[in-house]
Amino acid sequence: MAKRGRKGQAVVVTTEHRGVFFGYATESGVTMTLKEARMCLYWSADVKGVLGLAVTGPNKSCRVGPAVTSLLLEKVTSVAETTPKAEEAWLKGFWS
């Protein structure tokens, strides 16, 4: 994983327990820590799924929780690097 920015690489991570998270990672693996982590609890069809969250990010129809300083994730099933556009959208923290 390429490290982008001083916080790490902006990523969308999924877990075995169906969690979908955004945050900044410096490494990836089955267990990993995200800085400034947020969870997406709902996304609408127009986002086009989990990979859409990594490409375009959440929109006003989504439910994204507040950021925590650090989050330890276990049973990670995927890690997708985000685009700058998606990162910007995640940082808005939509909850509708």
C-alpha positions in Angstrom: 0.0 0.0 0.0 1.4 3.4 -1.0 1.5 5.9 1.8 -0.2 9.1 0.8 -0.1 12.1 3.1 1.2 12.4 6.6 -1.7 10.4 8.1 -1.3 7.5 5.8 -3.2 6.2 2.8 -6.9 7.0 2.7 -8.7 3.6 2.4 -12.1 1.9 2.5 -11.9 -1.3 4.5 -14.5 -4.1 4.8 -14.6 -6.7 7.6 -15.9 -10.3 7.9 -18.8 -8.9 10.0 -20.0 -6.7 7.1 -18.5 -3.4 8.5 -17.5 -0.8 6.0 -15.0 1.8 7.2 -13.0 4.8 6.0 -9.8 6.0 7.5 -6.0 6.4 7.1 -3.8 3.3 7.1 0.0 2.8 7.0 -0.2 -0.9 6.5 -2.8 -3.6 5.6 -3.5 -7.1 6.8 -6.1 -9.2 8.5 -5.8 -7.0 11.5 -5.2 -3.3 10.9 -5.5 0.1 12.6 -7.3 3.1 10.9 -6.7 6.6 12.0 -9.6 9.1 11.9 -11.9 6.2 11.2 -15.5 6.5 10.2 -18.2 3.8 9.5 -20.7 3.8 6.7 -23.9 2.3 8.1 -26.0 2.8 4.9 -25.3 3.8 1.3 -27.9 4.3 -1.5 -27.9 2.4 -4.8 -26.5 5.4 -6.6 -23.2 5.1 -4.8 -22.8 1.7 -6.6 -21.6 -0.4 -3.7 -18.5 -0.6 -1.5 -16.2 0.1 -4.4 -18.2 3.2 -5.3 -17.5 4.4 -1.7 -13.8 4.1 -2.6 -14.1 5.9 -6.0 -16.7 8.6 -5.4 -17.3 8.4 -1.7 -20.6 8.7 0.2 -23.3 11.2 -0.7 -26.1 13.0 1.2 -28.2 9.8 1.0 -25.7 7.8 3.1 -25.3 7.4 6.8 -21.7 7.9 7.9 -20.8 8.0 11.6 -18.5 10.5 13.3 -14.7 9.9 13.3 -12.8 8.3 16.1 -9.1 8.9 16.6 -8.0 5.3 16.1 -9.8 2.1 15.3 -8.5 -1.5 15.5 -10.2 -3.7 12.9 -10.0 -7.5 12.9 -11.0 -10.0 10.2 -10.4 -7.5 7.4 -11.7 -8.8 4.1 -10.7 -6.0 1.7 -8.8 -2.8 1.6 -9.4 -0.3 -1.3 -7.4 2.9 -1.8 -9.7 5.9 -2.2 -9.6 8.6 -4.8 -9.1 12.2 -3.6 -12.7 12.8 -4.5 -13.9 10.0 -2.3 -11.7 11.1 0.6 -13.2 14.6 0.4 -16.7 13.1 0.5 -15.9 10.9 3.5 -14.6 13.8 5.5 -18.0 15.6 5.2 -19.5 12.9 7.4 -22.9 12.7 5.9 -25.8 11.5 8.0 -29.3 11.8 6.5 
